[in-house]
Amino acid sequence: MFDWFQKRSGSSIEMPVPMVSVGRGGFMAGTHVASSLGWRPVEALTVGDGVLTFDHGMQPIVELGRETLVLSEGPMEAAQCPLLVPRDALNNRVPMYLMPDQGVLIESDLVEDAKGDPFAVVPACALDGYRGIQRLHPGARMELIVPRFAQDQVIYLEAGFLGYAPAQRDLLADPTGAELYSVLSHRDARDLVRAMIANETYSHIAASTPHSPTGFPFIS
């Protein structure tokens, strides 16, 4: 697993240092969720509504947390600053904000789990610098909605964005805290994203470089 970790090459691409735990997160009011009622703003959902999940079809919401964050003016500490995800950066049809610790399911040939699936959950803060994603002050306040299900789920938002919704855990009943998805550590997530950036940069350069009939790039 993660054999790309054995191939770290000292890339010059630097990712931000501040990292936080996946879990708290939440989705900003106005974000649309694929539900049994169609695409609905996350704040319009209620307990019992079905939400389309990545692996388990429609699943009912068992808990819905709400939190309003009043944000101070001026610069924010990097570890607390939300991230702006540009349109189409992660298959999202509109720009959207994410909290730094919101989990995101990404697909990459650079990672595979025990079943050979190329998916992993990373904290949004690890994506800073990828496809234009950046930390940006969202304004005076944010209303966050946190849908939870009977077990860990990944849900569809804004067309194709895949957001991680971990279930609440009772550590006494489940001391192992087993998770249904591969959730990368901060360091592993940062290294994965750096490798993805390098791969996409190389692919872009290769695609724009003229090649000879033999398939090798021309040397000027």
Disulfide bonds with the S-S distance in Angstrom:
none
